[in-house]
């Protein structure tokens, strides 16, 4: 009998291991139950219905940064160097990190010395404001022949003329408004903007692909009461996100990328609202960058 008792022990151990291994997965995993409500300016909170949500093992913000790092950066200086414009204009573009040379913002920030010293700007300004434009624009008195015959006189008269131009620009800031007509044909801004937009689309596509493949832990959709669930989730830290999709209630639009912890055998309760949504400033910054 003694020998038989010990002989059964290995069998008992095997049976116990099988029983533990066959325990329901729910006892080893956890779940998330969440509700989504937005409060518009009317002040009445409303449920967000039928919005898809994703459970990720990495925040969508970090996934976007990962995608951005994976897509080759655009070389602005190389782009400027490829342009057929003056070296002075190339220097200005690199200094201001912009390829846009038309528009209200451009004209508003354009200084008189930049108009005078950059050939393309000077031509556009002078052609529209100089003799024949019907304005009291300063007349040039220096002669090109003096450049070699009498360089000192030439330099003095040029400096005097430029001083008058500076005063004219200061007194007539609207005189810059007519420059767009001349500069539009050589403005490389739209081409650079198209290149930036193409890269942004590549980054966006990669981020969404990564979120829905490599870092995906679950997907659901809110019901008519704005509620959703993720079940059978391994313990750990996750992020509930609506990716690029914004919920709209009244005059308010929100999206989320919220961290949540899952514990074995427990249900984590979450409420997604205006207060834990992605800040508007962050959304605007990413939108402008993309």
Residue pairs with C-beta under 8 A, 6 or more apart in sequence:
25 232
26 231
26 232
26 265
27 264
27 265
28 234
28 264
28 265
29 231
29 232
29 233
29 234
29 235
29 262
29 264
29 265
30 233
30 234
30 235
30 262
30 263
30 264
30 265
30 266
30 267
30 268
31 229
31 230
31 231
31 232
31 233
31 262
31 266
31 267
31 268
32 55
32 229
32 230
32 233
32 238
32 240
32 260
32 262
32 267
32 268
32 270
33 227
33 228
33 229
33 267
33 268
33 269
33 270
34 53
34 227
34 228
34 229
34 240
34 269
34 270
34 271
34 272
35 47
35 225
35 226
35 227
35 228
35 270
35 271
35 272
36 47
36 48
36 51
36 53
36 222
36 226
36 227
36 228
36 247
36 256
36 271
36 272
36 273
37 45
37 46
37 47
37 48
37 226
37 271
37 272
37 273
38 45
38 46
38 48
38 247
38 249
38 250
38 252
38 254
38 273
38 274
39 45
39 46
39 249
39 252
39 273
39 274
40 46
40 249
40 250
40 251
40 252
41 250
41 251
41 252
42 250
45 273
46 226
46 249
46 250
47 222
47 224
47 225
47 226
47 227
48 222
48 226
48 247
48 249
48 272
49 222
49 223
49 224
49 225
49 226
50 221
50 222
50 224
51 221
51 222
51 242
51 245
51 247
52 219
52 220
52 221
52 242
52 245
53 219
53 220
53 221
53 222
53 228
53 240
53 241
53 242
53 256
54 211
54 212
54 216
54 218
54 219
54 240
54 241
54 242
54 243
55 216
55 217
55 218
55 219
55 220
55 230
55 233
55 238
55 239
55 240
56 63
56 211
56 215
56 216
56 217
56 238
56 239
56 241
57 215
57 216
57 217
57 236
57 238
57 239
58 66
58 215
58 239
59 239
59 241
59 257
59 259
60 207
60 211
60 239
60 241
60 243
60 257
61 257
61 278
61 282
63 207
63 210
63 211
63 215
64 203
64 207
64 286
66 207
66 210
67 203
67 204
67 206
67 207
67 210
68 203
68 207
70 206
71 199
71 202
71 203
71 206
72 199
74 195
74 196
74 199
76 94
76 97
76 99
76 192
77 94
79 99
79 188
79 192
79 195
80 90
80 93
80 94
80 99
80 188
81 90
83 89
83 90
83 99
83 188
85 120
85 186
85 188
86 118
86 119
86 120
88 117
88 118
88 119
89 101
89 118
89 119
89 120
89 121
92 114
92 118
93 99
93 101
98 106
98 189
99 187
99 188
99 189
99 191
99 192
100 106
100 187
100 189
100 192
100 193
101 120
101 121
101 183
101 186
101 187
101 188
101 189
102 179
102 180
102 183
102 184
102 187
102 189
103 180
103 189
107 176
107 177
107 179
107 180
110 121
110 176
112 165
112 166
112 169
112 170
113 166
114 121
115 121
115 122
115 125
115 165
115 169
115 176
116 122
116 162
116 165
116 166
120 183
120 186
121 179
121 183
123 182
124 179
124 181
124 182
124 183
125 175
125 176
125 179
127 182
128 175
128 178
128 179
128 181
128 182
129 135
129 137
129 168
129 175
129 178
130 137
131 137
131 139
135 172
135 175
136 168
137 168
137 175
138 161
138 164
138 165
138 168
140 161
141 157
141 160
141 161
142 153
142 154
142 157
142 158
142 161
143 154
146 153
146 154
146 157
147 154
168 175
169 175
169 176
197 290
200 289
200 290
201 290
203 290
204 244
204 290
208 243
208 244
211 241
211 243
212 219
217 230
217 233
217 238
218 230
218 233
220 228
220 229
220 230
221 228
222 228
230 240
233 262
234 262
235 262
235 263
235 264
236 261
236 262
237 259
237 260
237 261
237 262
238 259
238 260
238 261
238 262
239 257
239 258
239 259
239 260
240 256
240 257
240 258
240 260
240 270
240 272
241 255
241 256
241 257
241 258
242 255
242 256
242 257
243 255
244 255
245 255
246 253
246 254
246 255
247 253
247 254
247 255
252 274
254 274
254 277
254 278
255 277
255 278
255 283
256 272
256 276
256 277
256 278
257 278
258 270
258 272
258 276
260 268
260 270
261 268
262 268
